[in-house]
């Protein structure tokens, strides 16, 4: 056995073309872009979903229940395949029917859509729980002041539920960053897929997979730091939640 | 992950039966039945009988993966949780580092690291190649089992840490006052109480684990997901196999949730 220094060929991680570092970082950037986009879309869907589940009519409530149940019961990998193929196919047929010809959907947009729909169901559940944790008296008081439903939402419900929602939402962010790896299966060149390509081309599998793992871990640790700051800020003055 | 997040990402309860049939629900059910009927009538399902046997085999593999990795992962989670509460600091740091690393990286990456990374490393050592383990190490499933077990252990280890730390001190002190040795206290009081506290989270973790199993298909383990992929390659049908796959996973999840409901009703809880 040779010693570790010569066993690991660090030059493979160089940023310039003979090395694959630049490719990995581009993939990493793609992963982060999809995570941010999907998370934002998921939050939007989740806010609407949570409000619909709590204050919507019976039909809307049932449809949302079906949405969250299916997404929470079927593996993300399967959902991603279905949404990826069905989404791009439907969009293509729609544009053909409207006479625009087939459109080329960017992998980035498709990825954001797919992760967003999955995250939407999760954040619906998190936000619904958080909104229900807001004392009813506060919302009733706002109504007694004559605020409209929109004003109540903006001034009382959303700000008051935020401290309850932050732990769940921050976990969802971490899940979103890790779920981007699943897009490797549909051939989108995010970090995990480019890592596999780099590893396959150079045959140094351990080096590249470990490097990618370090990148993901750095993202998680950095996110945890930011989450800690946000959590401390929004939990100020909240009794009984010191831990 | 907090308990709340697990229930937000994995379904753990079924709709209640009372008051289920409201007028609007009946209309919705009729519409749903109509959609199902259209799907059965207009889509292509002629391939199902040909692949039925293989699909059943695939479901079996998926369930085997789920149960074996959950049991192994839970057994591994016990020491991981315990040393984080009471272990010496090197072990504690090691366990915490393990949990952070596994929970901070995607499972797919861990799986590929084990399969492609270790799988390419092992043949270089003649000692491993000559050992009795080699016939197994050349197959894909040990790597799938290892990755899923490690992942389950990391998530459940975090739960067990909270469970061990949450057992009231008074109970342990009472056991000590009875003259039990540390090992007896652990065996009779601490471990059973901690496992009991962790049980409610197991349902969600198992559903999450079921949702993670199809990843092993990417390293050529033939589970139900791999069978469906094969159907799609051989018949060039895009949607129908995927819809059937989603339906299969929905049913598996429902079975899991019902089974846990049944077990939870059998385990006595007092003031929990």
Interface residues (C-beta under 8 A of the other chain):
Chain A: X58 X59 X62 X63 X65 X68 X69 X70 X72 X73 X74 X75 X76 X77 X78 X79 X81 X82 X85 X86 X89 X122 X123 X125 X126 X129 X167 X168 X171 X172 X174 X175 X178 X179 X180 X181 X182 X184 X185 X192 X195 X196 X199 X203 X205 X206 X209 X210 X212 X213 X216 X217 X220 X221
Chain B: X1 X2 X4 X5 X7 X8 X9 X10 X11 X15 X22 X24 X25 X28 X100 X101 X103 X104 X105 X106 X107 X108 X109 X110 X112 X113 X116 X117 X118 X119 X120 X121 X207 X210 X211 X212 X213 X214 X215 X218 X225 X238 X239 X242 X243 X245 X246 X249 X250 X253 X254
